[in-house]
Amino acid sequence: MTTLYGISNCDKCRKAKKWFNENRIIFDFFDFRKNELTHAKIEIWIDRIGLDNLINRRGTTWRNLSDELRDQITQPKNVDVLHQFLTVMKRPIIEIDNHFLVGFDASVIKQIQIMKM
C-alpha cells in the first residue's frame, strides 16, 4: 500500500501525484487540511523519519512561527505543536509498505522504483 501525505496545493505533492499516476502506481492521497492526522502518525514519523528530516525550515510556516514555537517544535514531546502547524512538515511524506520517504525529487523517485520492483 502506498500513501502520499500532504496538501492539495503543494507543488511537490502535485508532481508526486502526477508521477505516480503516469507510472501506474496505485496510491491514496491524504490531505492534511481535509483529513484528521493523528498524533500517533506524527509520532511514528518523528521516530522513523527523524525530526530534522521532517521539519521544513525553509517554508513560510516555519518562518512565520515565533521563536518560542520553533523551540517547542524542536523539543521532545512536540507532537501537539506539530499537529497544530502541520504545514511546517516537509511534503509529501510517502509511505510505502511501512517505509517512509520525504519530499519528491530524483533520489526519492529512484528509491520508490527500487521499493516497487
N, C-alpha and C positions, 0 to 999 in steps of 0.2 A: 504494500500500500504506500502511496506517495501523497503527501500533503504539502502544499505551499501555504505558509502563514505570512500575511502582510496586509496591505491596504490597497484598495482598488485603484487609487490614483497615483500609486508609486510607479515610476518608470521602470525600475528593475523588476518589480512584480509583474508588470505587463509584459516585459521582454521574456521573463521566465515562463509565463503562461503561454505566450506565443510559441516559444521554443518547444515546450512540452507538447503542445498541440501539433506542431509541424513534425515532430518526431514520434507522434502517435503513442505518447506515454500517458496513460490514464492517471489523473491526479484529482484531488479535491483542493479547492481554494478556500481557505479560512480567513475571512476579512476581520481584522482586529476591531474595526469600528462597528461592524454589523453583528458580530457574534461575541458571546461572553468567553473570554480567555480566562482559564482558571489559574489560580495561584499555583496549583500543583504543576501545571505545564510550565510556567515560568521557572519554578524551582528546578525542574528537570533540565531546562535549557541552561540555567546557570551552572548546574552540576556537569552537564555533558559538553556544552559549548565553551563555557568559561565566561565570566562577566566581562573581561576585557574584549573578548571577541564578539560579545553580544551587543554592547553599547556603541551607538553611532555618535561619536564625539564631534563629528563634522556637521551634523544635521541641525536644522532650525530648532527642533525641540530642545536639544541639549544646550544650544547657545542661549535660548530664552529662559532656561532654568536659573533659579537663584543659586548662589554658591552653596547655600545650606542644603538645597535639594540635590545638587550634584554630589555633595559629600554623603548624603543619605543613600543615594543610589549606589555609591561605590563601597558601602559598608555591608558587613554581614546583616542578614535579616532585612534586606532591601526589597523584598518581593512586593510589599504594599506600595512603595513608591514607584517601582517599575510598572505595576498594574495600573496605577493612576496615570502614568505617562508612557503608554505602550509604544508610541511612535519614537521614543528615544532608542528603541532597539533597531538594529540593522535589519534590512529586509531584502529579499524574502528570507524566511527561515524555511528550509526544505527538509522534510522528514521522509526518509526512505527506509522502510523496514527497521525502524528504531535507530537509525543513524541520522545525524543532523549535519546540514551544511548551511552556511550563512552567506548571503549575497548572491549575485549572479554575474559571473564573468567566465572567461575561458577556462580557468582552473576548476571552477565549480562544475562547468559543463563536462569536463574530462572526468571528474570524479563520479558524476551521475552516470555517464556512459559506462564506466567500469562497474559500477554497482548494478546496473541494469543488464549486464551481459550474462 
